[in-house]
Amino acid sequence: MDRYLLTMFSQHPRRFRVIENTVRNKRTQATLFWALNYQILPWLGSAPRMSRAQFDSWLDQQQRQGMLQIKDQLAWLTPAGVEQKTVVGRDYYQSHNNQWAWLTNYHWYAARFLLAVQAVSELAHHNRHYIPLNLSSSEMAKVRSWLTWPHLITDVEQELFQLGTQLAKQDLRLAEFFSHRLIGHQQLGWTSDEAQRHLQLNAEEIEILNRDVWLGVASQLRRQPMSKLGQLMNSLTVANPISQSAMRTVNDFQKGKTLKQIANMRHLKLSTVREHLLEAAIIIPQGLDWNRLLPENQEQVIRQAQPAPVTDWKFSPTNDRRAPEEFFWFRLCQIKELHQQNG
């Protein structure tokens, strides 16, 4: 993701650990807030296998190449970096399904999907020999059990055609990559080199396109829960972009319970309840009653005391005992403002 990572920086200093944690799917309230501010939330989990050492090595390389300047925990684009970012935005493949970044680990998703299609293809030819895939025994068992379902071959064939048709509506390259990535009877899927050659994309673009394909497939099958492929695959996707615990907190809050009542009822720290609601405010703001969450009088006080741009606001508690509660309102006000600015 060398060039794509570079697009997540700007000419203004950014916290590079926020960018690292975003692409590695390390979710904390602070990471999510700054990712919202930097408008890079769609890249959440785009490089889950990247290690900190690899990210730091990439940073050093970009600095040596004159793309980034780094000081303390901040980094920003040089003029050469700005030019490269422009090139990527203009000439590189651009994702169509980034909004589904929260949906699944696309590596796991692709592995199960490809094994399932291969197994159905071989089943149609009365063959039980499969190309080995690096899957756990539990994953193999899920696919093996699924193969016993009636009308599987015909239904899966139709569903694959429908998936390809929907992907083609977004970008013909998505559909072409999807169809040629599948493994079947006497048919090997494209290698990365073959995909690059046929689609005239570089290796980095192919990696992003690969992610885009599986996020697109996952989003479609979530909307088709009774399809044969949906019933196999949807256990690898999540229904909500926030954690189950955070979603329970949101549901309790929407039912009229106070933060203290939620904490007592679920034996949580009050700080944990606030973290849950901040996460929801960042990722699913439409799912919250903001009139209850952020009292109007508190919002007015904060905005009057913070005339600077929202990211330059400075938190200053009026009462040490109420500092956690005041910071909660302060952060909510920032989040609300960022959502309004970003549309």
C-alpha beads as a LAMMPS data file, in Angstrom:
LAMMPS data file: protein, C-alpha beads

343 atoms
342 bonds

1 atom types
1 bond types

-500.0 500.0 xlo xhi
-500.0 500.0 ylo yhi
-500.0 500.0 zlo zhi

Masses

1 110.0

Atoms # bond

1 1 1 0.000 0.000 0.000
2 1 1 2.990 2.311 -0.458
3 1 1 1.325 4.960 -2.604
4 1 1 -2.143 4.577 -1.117
5 1 1 -0.731 5.024 2.393
6 1 1 0.825 8.265 1.236
7 1 1 -2.608 9.624 0.277
8 1 1 -3.664 9.427 3.930
9 1 1 -1.212 12.209 4.806
10 1 1 -1.526 15.897 3.989
11 1 1 0.601 19.025 3.925
12 1 1 -0.443 19.628 7.528
13 1 1 1.105 17.495 10.286
14 1 1 -0.796 14.329 11.085
15 1 1 -0.303 11.751 13.809
16 1 1 1.211 8.871 11.914
17 1 1 0.203 6.333 14.600
18 1 1 -3.410 7.209 13.866
19 1 1 -2.877 6.275 10.219
20 1 1 -1.068 3.073 11.207
21 1 1 -3.785 2.058 13.680
22 1 1 -6.528 2.852 11.177
23 1 1 -5.189 0.626 8.409
24 1 1 -4.341 -2.103 10.937
25 1 1 -7.882 -1.904 12.390
26 1 1 -6.678 -0.993 15.889
27 1 1 -9.851 0.694 17.120
28 1 1 -9.677 3.084 20.009
29 1 1 -11.809 6.150 20.525
30 1 1 -8.791 8.380 19.907
31 1 1 -7.833 6.565 16.698
32 1 1 -11.393 6.679 15.370
33 1 1 -11.755 10.366 16.222
34 1 1 -8.570 11.409 14.437
35 1 1 -9.334 9.099 11.508
36 1 1 -12.669 10.904 11.201
37 1 1 -10.819 14.211 11.311
38 1 1 -8.356 13.083 8.630
39 1 1 -11.251 11.604 6.585
40 1 1 -9.539 8.214 6.362
41 1 1 -12.128 6.060 8.168
42 1 1 -12.950 4.218 4.899
43 1 1 -9.410 2.788 5.047
44 1 1 -10.162 1.091 8.366
45 1 1 -8.658 -2.402 8.343
46 1 1 -7.188 -2.070 4.857
47 1 1 -3.857 -3.567 5.943
48 1 1 -4.662 -5.858 8.904
49 1 1 -1.517 -7.936 8.399
50 1 1 0.876 -4.991 8.470
51 1 1 3.144 -4.929 11.519
52 1 1 4.373 -1.823 13.295
53 1 1 7.909 -2.626 12.157
54 1 1 6.731 -2.709 8.527
55 1 1 4.885 0.580 8.910
56 1 1 7.896 2.238 10.536
57 1 1 10.141 0.917 7.764
58 1 1 7.750 2.424 5.214
59 1 1 7.860 5.769 7.057
60 1 1 11.654 5.779 6.981
61 1 1 11.622 4.962 3.282
62 1 1 9.209 7.801 2.486
63 1 1 11.353 10.218 4.448
64 1 1 14.518 9.116 2.620
65 1 1 12.738 9.477 -0.727
66 1 1 11.660 12.997 0.158
67 1 1 7.923 12.274 0.275
68 1 1 7.387 12.896 3.995
69 1 1 8.811 15.068 6.716
70 1 1 8.681 13.557 10.199
71 1 1 9.054 15.203 13.592
72 1 1 8.208 13.631 16.929
73 1 1 4.967 11.697 16.324
74 1 1 3.862 13.804 13.364
75 1 1 4.412 13.543 9.619
76 1 1 3.401 15.664 6.646
77 1 1 3.799 15.665 2.871
78 1 1 6.638 17.436 1.130
79 1 1 5.952 19.090 -2.249
80 1 1 7.105 15.827 -3.871
81 1 1 4.700 13.912 -1.636
82 1 1 1.829 16.213 -2.574
83 1 1 2.585 15.607 -6.240
84 1 1 2.639 11.833 -5.717
85 1 1 -0.677 11.984 -3.830
86 1 1 -2.192 13.844 -6.782
87 1 1 -0.924 11.174 -9.180
88 1 1 -2.491 8.377 -7.113
89 1 1 -5.829 10.182 -6.915
90 1 1 -5.803 10.834 -10.657
91 1 1 -4.240 7.712 -12.189
92 1 1 -4.540 4.833 -9.701
93 1 1 -7.467 2.488 -9.161
94 1 1 -9.964 4.021 -6.725
95 1 1 -12.045 1.837 -4.415
96 1 1 -15.819 1.632 -4.772
97 1 1 -16.627 -0.295 -1.578
98 1 1 -14.577 1.406 1.110
99 1 1 -17.760 2.219 3.006
100 1 1 -17.964 -1.506 3.835
101 1 1 -14.532 -1.556 5.480
102 1 1 -16.082 -2.519 8.825
103 1 1 -17.957 -5.482 7.377
104 1 1 -15.396 -8.296 7.378
105 1 1 -11.780 -9.393 7.327
106 1 1 -11.550 -9.696 3.577
107 1 1 -8.616 -12.164 3.686
108 1 1 -10.673 -14.698 5.667
109 1 1 -13.719 -13.973 3.559
110 1 1 -11.952 -14.581 0.261
111 1 1 -10.390 -17.830 1.480
112 1 1 -13.731 -19.403 2.457
113 1 1 -15.482 -18.114 -0.666
114 1 1 -12.817 -19.434 -3.041
115 1 1 -12.790 -22.854 -1.407
116 1 1 -16.585 -23.046 -1.579
117 1 1 -16.730 -22.186 -5.281
118 1 1 -13.927 -24.593 -6.078
119 1 1 -15.673 -27.389 -4.166
120 1 1 -18.992 -26.781 -5.967
121 1 1 -17.235 -26.746 -9.333
122 1 1 -15.514 -30.051 -8.634
123 1 1 -18.766 -31.480 -7.275
124 1 1 -20.457 -30.626 -10.572
125 1 1 -17.804 -32.722 -12.319
126 1 1 -18.029 -35.566 -9.781
127 1 1 -14.509 -34.827 -8.637
128 1 1 -13.287 -34.576 -5.029
129 1 1 -9.760 -33.307 -5.636
130 1 1 -9.233 -29.688 -4.568
131 1 1 -6.362 -27.267 -4.775
132 1 1 -5.097 -26.913 -1.178
133 1 1 -5.924 -23.623 0.522
134 1 1 -4.505 -22.390 3.807
135 1 1 -7.667 -22.844 5.866
136 1 1 -8.328 -24.179 9.341
137 1 1 -10.057 -27.527 9.857
138 1 1 -13.141 -25.705 11.176
139 1 1 -13.371 -23.654 7.980
140 1 1 -13.008 -26.802 5.884
141 1 1 -15.774 -28.455 7.929
142 1 1 -18.155 -25.534 7.357
143 1 1 -17.702 -25.762 3.599
144 1 1 -17.934 -29.567 3.628
145 1 1 -21.250 -29.461 5.489
146 1 1 -22.565 -26.764 3.139
147 1 1 -21.843 -28.988 0.115
148 1 1 -24.635 -31.369 1.145
149 1 1 -27.361 -28.761 0.589
150 1 1 -29.867 -29.495 -2.215
151 1 1 -29.793 -27.650 -5.575
152 1 1 -26.410 -26.208 -4.647
153 1 1 -24.730 -26.357 -8.058
154 1 1 -27.496 -24.579 -9.983
155 1 1 -28.138 -21.992 -7.292
156 1 1 -24.478 -21.101 -6.788
157 1 1 -23.978 -20.739 -10.544
158 1 1 -26.836 -18.232 -10.702
159 1 1 -25.647 -16.377 -7.617
160 1 1 -22.109 -16.031 -8.990
161 1 1 -23.522 -14.549 -12.197
162 1 1 -25.589 -12.066 -10.170
163 1 1 -22.575 -11.069 -8.080
164 1 1 -20.507 -10.480 -11.199
165 1 1 -23.302 -8.426 -12.765
166 1 1 -23.530 -6.169 -9.710
167 1 1 -19.765 -5.702 -9.564
168 1 1 -19.728 -4.777 -13.256
169 1 1 -22.165 -1.951 -12.546
170 1 1 -19.526 -0.431 -10.270
171 1 1 -16.480 -1.112 -12.427
172 1 1 -15.942 -3.679 -15.184
173 1 1 -12.512 -4.430 -13.750
174 1 1 -14.118 -5.623 -10.519
175 1 1 -16.252 -8.141 -12.371
176 1 1 -13.386 -9.306 -14.565
177 1 1 -11.056 -9.771 -11.611
178 1 1 -13.779 -11.567 -9.640
179 1 1 -14.581 -14.031 -12.426
180 1 1 -10.937 -14.809 -13.158
181 1 1 -9.999 -15.076 -9.490
182 1 1 -12.353 -18.025 -8.953
183 1 1 -10.892 -21.512 -8.806
184 1 1 -12.804 -24.386 -10.395
185 1 1 -12.569 -27.685 -12.205
186 1 1 -9.375 -27.603 -14.282
187 1 1 -9.363 -23.855 -13.816
188 1 1 -6.833 -21.865 -11.804
189 1 1 -7.566 -18.325 -10.749
190 1 1 -5.436 -15.426 -11.924
191 1 1 -2.160 -14.825 -10.173
192 1 1 -1.312 -11.253 -9.212
193 1 1 1.010 -11.002 -12.239
194 1 1 -1.724 -12.203 -14.601
195 1 1 -4.209 -9.745 -13.119
196 1 1 -1.745 -6.895 -13.538
197 1 1 -1.129 -7.805 -17.159
198 1 1 -4.783 -8.257 -18.143
199 1 1 -6.154 -5.257 -16.249
200 1 1 -3.127 -3.018 -16.865
201 1 1 -2.774 -2.172 -13.179
202 1 1 0.301 -2.286 -10.974
203 1 1 0.762 -4.702 -8.063
204 1 1 -0.372 -2.167 -5.490
205 1 1 -3.551 -1.390 -7.414
206 1 1 -4.319 -5.109 -7.706
207 1 1 -4.112 -5.465 -3.924
208 1 1 -6.581 -2.606 -3.469
209 1 1 -8.861 -3.993 -6.187
210 1 1 -8.744 -7.416 -4.514
211 1 1 -9.909 -5.867 -1.232
212 1 1 -12.575 -3.912 -3.100
213 1 1 -13.955 -7.058 -4.755
214 1 1 -14.424 -8.962 -1.508
215 1 1 -15.913 -6.021 0.342
216 1 1 -18.334 -5.622 -2.560
217 1 1 -19.253 -9.317 -2.549
218 1 1 -19.692 -9.290 1.236
219 1 1 -21.988 -6.264 1.097
220 1 1 -24.149 -7.878 -1.594
221 1 1 -24.476 -11.192 0.201
222 1 1 -25.406 -9.426 3.451
223 1 1 -28.466 -8.223 1.553
224 1 1 -29.206 -11.781 0.352
225 1 1 -29.235 -13.782 3.604
226 1 1 -31.254 -16.664 2.157
227 1 1 -29.018 -17.216 -0.862
228 1 1 -26.837 -20.312 -0.808
229 1 1 -23.623 -18.295 -0.745
230 1 1 -25.081 -15.833 1.742
231 1 1 -25.921 -18.600 4.193
232 1 1 -22.347 -19.856 4.009
233 1 1 -20.550 -16.535 4.015
234 1 1 -22.553 -14.186 6.232
235 1 1 -21.191 -15.665 9.458
236 1 1 -17.931 -13.930 8.507
237 1 1 -19.582 -10.513 8.333
238 1 1 -20.883 -8.303 11.107
239 1 1 -24.303 -6.699 11.217
240 1 1 -23.062 -3.467 12.796
241 1 1 -19.863 -1.459 12.300
242 1 1 -19.324 -1.090 16.050
243 1 1 -18.645 -3.785 18.642
244 1 1 -21.522 -5.841 20.044
245 1 1 -20.950 -4.377 23.506
246 1 1 -21.019 -0.831 22.138
247 1 1 -24.186 -1.633 20.188
248 1 1 -25.874 -2.867 23.366
249 1 1 -24.951 0.425 25.011
250 1 1 -26.432 2.362 22.090
251 1 1 -29.656 0.345 22.235
252 1 1 -29.980 0.908 25.974
253 1 1 -29.346 4.628 25.536
254 1 1 -31.896 4.895 22.729
255 1 1 -34.460 3.264 25.044
256 1 1 -34.080 6.210 27.404
257 1 1 -31.636 4.875 29.964
258 1 1 -29.011 7.238 31.361
259 1 1 -25.304 6.538 31.167
260 1 1 -25.181 5.737 34.890
261 1 1 -28.123 3.360 34.588
262 1 1 -26.427 1.550 31.700
263 1 1 -23.175 1.264 33.649
264 1 1 -24.930 -0.137 36.731
265 1 1 -27.166 -2.475 34.771
266 1 1 -24.298 -3.975 32.771
267 1 1 -21.618 -3.728 35.458
268 1 1 -19.480 -1.430 33.317
269 1 1 -17.348 1.525 34.234
270 1 1 -18.965 4.832 33.356
271 1 1 -15.880 5.605 31.251
272 1 1 -16.541 2.451 29.201
273 1 1 -20.122 3.527 28.504
274 1 1 -18.847 6.901 27.335
275 1 1 -16.265 5.205 25.091
276 1 1 -19.033 3.104 23.523
277 1 1 -21.139 6.156 22.754
278 1 1 -18.184 8.083 21.351
279 1 1 -17.412 5.163 19.046
280 1 1 -21.026 5.133 17.891
281 1 1 -21.050 8.922 17.439
282 1 1 -18.064 8.612 15.089
283 1 1 -19.170 5.589 13.046
284 1 1 -22.995 5.568 13.194
285 1 1 -24.005 9.122 14.162
286 1 1 -27.447 8.601 12.639
287 1 1 -28.133 5.904 15.241
288 1 1 -28.049 8.268 18.225
289 1 1 -30.400 10.765 19.813
290 1 1 -28.058 13.747 19.792
291 1 1 -30.491 15.959 21.712
292 1 1 -30.121 13.675 24.716
293 1 1 -26.508 12.780 24.099
294 1 1 -25.199 16.343 23.888
295 1 1 -27.343 18.835 25.853
296 1 1 -27.832 22.086 23.965
297 1 1 -26.590 24.235 26.850
298 1 1 -23.373 22.237 27.052
299 1 1 -22.826 22.497 23.298
300 1 1 -23.279 26.270 23.402
301 1 1 -20.766 26.658 26.230
302 1 1 -18.179 24.600 24.386
303 1 1 -18.635 26.357 21.047
304 1 1 -18.444 29.813 22.620
305 1 1 -15.172 28.917 24.315
306 1 1 -13.626 27.378 21.173
307 1 1 -13.575 29.852 18.270
308 1 1 -10.663 28.098 16.521
309 1 1 -11.088 25.294 13.928
310 1 1 -12.512 22.202 15.564
311 1 1 -9.267 20.235 15.448
312 1 1 -7.470 23.067 17.271
313 1 1 -9.914 23.157 20.156
314 1 1 -8.294 22.817 23.570
315 1 1 -10.048 21.024 26.387
316 1 1 -10.009 22.887 29.682
317 1 1 -12.194 21.432 32.468
318 1 1 -14.128 23.841 34.653
319 1 1 -14.288 21.347 37.500
320 1 1 -11.773 18.548 38.128
321 1 1 -14.441 16.241 39.515
322 1 1 -16.555 16.689 36.393
323 1 1 -13.622 16.565 33.961
324 1 1 -14.503 13.116 32.483
325 1 1 -18.091 14.202 31.834
326 1 1 -17.006 17.557 30.407
327 1 1 -14.471 15.890 28.120
328 1 1 -17.201 13.533 26.896
329 1 1 -19.333 16.536 25.869
330 1 1 -16.290 18.302 24.432
331 1 1 -15.414 15.326 22.237
332 1 1 -19.037 14.855 21.152
333 1 1 -19.170 18.477 20.081
334 1 1 -16.014 18.004 18.007
335 1 1 -17.414 14.857 16.411
336 1 1 -20.697 16.566 15.580
337 1 1 -18.865 19.481 13.986
338 1 1 -16.641 17.177 11.908
339 1 1 -19.666 15.276 10.611
340 1 1 -21.289 18.544 9.614
341 1 1 -18.113 19.719 7.861
342 1 1 -17.607 16.429 6.022
343 1 1 -21.235 16.161 4.973

Bonds

1 1 1 2
2 1 2 3
3 1 3 4
4 1 4 5
5 1 5 6
6 1 6 7
7 1 7 8
8 1 8 9
9 1 9 10
10 1 10 11
11 1 11 12
12 1 12 13
13 1 13 14
14 1 14 15
15 1 15 16
16 1 16 17
17 1 17 18
18 1 18 19
19 1 19 20
20 1 20 21
21 1 21 22
22 1 22 23
23 1 23 24
24 1 24 25
25 1 25 26
26 1 26 27
27 1 27 28
28 1 28 29
29 1 29 30
30 1 30 31
31 1 31 32
32 1 32 33
33 1 33 34
34 1 34 35
35 1 35 36
36 1 36 37
37 1 37 38
38 1 38 39
39 1 39 40
40 1 40 41
41 1 41 42
42 1 42 43
43 1 43 44
44 1 44 45
45 1 45 46
46 1 46 47
47 1 47 48
48 1 48 49
49 1 49 50
50 1 50 51
51 1 51 52
52 1 52 53
53 1 53 54
54 1 54 55
55 1 55 56
56 1 56 57
57 1 57 58
58 1 58 59
59 1 59 60
60 1 60 61
61 1 61 62
62 1 62 63
63 1 63 64
64 1 64 65
65 1 65 66
66 1 66 67
67 1 67 68
68 1 68 69
69 1 69 70
70 1 70 71
71 1 71 72
72 1 72 73
73 1 73 74
74 1 74 75
75 1 75 76
76 1 76 77
77 1 77 78
78 1 78 79
79 1 79 80
80 1 80 81
81 1 81 82
82 1 82 83
83 1 83 84
84 1 84 85
85 1 85 86
86 1 86 87
87 1 87 88
88 1 88 89
89 1 89 90
90 1 90 91
91 1 91 92
92 1 92 93
93 1 93 94
94 1 94 95
95 1 95 96
96 1 96 97
97 1 97 98
98 1 98 99
99 1 99 100
100 1 100 101
101 1 101 102
102 1 102 103
103 1 103 104
104 1 104 105
105 1 105 106
106 1 106 107
107 1 107 108
108 1 108 109
109 1 109 110
110 1 110 111
111 1 111 112
112 1 112 113
113 1 113 114
114 1 114 115
115 1 115 116
116 1 116 117
117 1 117 118
118 1 118 119
119 1 119 120
120 1 120 121
121 1 121 122
122 1 122 123
123 1 123 124
124 1 124 125
125 1 125 126
126 1 126 127
127 1 127 128
128 1 128 129
129 1 129 130
130 1 130 131
131 1 131 132
132 1 132 133
133 1 133 134
134 1 134 135
135 1 135 136
136 1 136 137
137 1 137 138
138 1 138 139
139 1 139 140
140 1 140 141
141 1 141 142
142 1 142 143
143 1 143 144
144 1 144 145
145 1 145 146
146 1 146 147
147 1 147 148
148 1 148 149
149 1 149 150
150 1 150 151
151 1 151 152
152 1 152 153
153 1 153 154
154 1 154 155
155 1 155 156
156 1 156 157
157 1 157 158
158 1 158 159
159 1 159 160
160 1 160 161
161 1 161 162
162 1 162 163
163 1 163 164
164 1 164 165
165 1 165 166
166 1 166 167
167 1 167 168
168 1 168 169
169 1 169 170
170 1 170 171
171 1 171 172
172 1 172 173
173 1 173 174
174 1 174 175
175 1 175 176
176 1 176 177
177 1 177 178
178 1 178 179
179 1 179 180
180 1 180 181
181 1 181 182
182 1 182 183
183 1 183 184
184 1 184 185
185 1 185 186
186 1 186 187
187 1 187 188
188 1 188 189
189 1 189 190
190 1 190 191
191 1 191 192
192 1 192 193
193 1 193 194
194 1 194 195
195 1 195 196
196 1 196 197
197 1 197 198
198 1 198 199
199 1 199 200
200 1 200 201
201 1 201 202
202 1 202 203
203 1 203 204
204 1 204 205
205 1 205 206
206 1 206 207
207 1 207 208
208 1 208 209
209 1 209 210
210 1 210 211
211 1 211 212
212 1 212 213
213 1 213 214
214 1 214 215
215 1 215 216
216 1 216 217
217 1 217 218
218 1 218 219
219 1 219 220
220 1 220 221
221 1 221 222
222 1 222 223
223 1 223 224
224 1 224 225
225 1 225 226
226 1 226 227
227 1 227 228
228 1 228 229
229 1 229 230
230 1 230 231
231 1 231 232
232 1 232 233
233 1 233 234
234 1 234 235
235 1 235 236
236 1 236 237
237 1 237 238
238 1 238 239
239 1 239 240
240 1 240 241
241 1 241 242
242 1 242 243
243 1 243 244
244 1 244 245
245 1 245 246
246 1 246 247
247 1 247 248
248 1 248 249
249 1 249 250
250 1 250 251
251 1 251 252
252 1 252 253
253 1 253 254
254 1 254 255
255 1 255 256
256 1 256 257
257 1 257 258
258 1 258 259
259 1 259 260
260 1 260 261
261 1 261 262
262 1 262 263
263 1 263 264
264 1 264 265
265 1 265 266
266 1 266 267
267 1 267 268
268 1 268 269
269 1 269 270
270 1 270 271
271 1 271 272
272 1 272 273
273 1 273 274
274 1 274 275
275 1 275 276
276 1 276 277
277 1 277 278
278 1 278 279
279 1 279 280
280 1 280 281
281 1 281 282
282 1 282 283
283 1 283 284
284 1 284 285
285 1 285 286
286 1 286 287
287 1 287 288
288 1 288 289
289 1 289 290
290 1 290 291
291 1 291 292
292 1 292 293
293 1 293 294
294 1 294 295
295 1 295 296
296 1 296 297
297 1 297 298
298 1 298 299
299 1 299 300
300 1 300 301
301 1 301 302
302 1 302 303
303 1 303 304
304 1 304 305
305 1 305 306
306 1 306 307
307 1 307 308
308 1 308 309
309 1 309 310
310 1 310 311
311 1 311 312
312 1 312 313
313 1 313 314
314 1 314 315
315 1 315 316
316 1 316 317
317 1 317 318
318 1 318 319
319 1 319 320
320 1 320 321
321 1 321 322
322 1 322 323
323 1 323 324
324 1 324 325
325 1 325 326
326 1 326 327
327 1 327 328
328 1 328 329
329 1 329 330
330 1 330 331
331 1 331 332
332 1 332 333
333 1 333 334
334 1 334 335
335 1 335 336
336 1 336 337
337 1 337 338
338 1 338 339
339 1 339 340
340 1 340 341
341 1 341 342
342 1 342 343
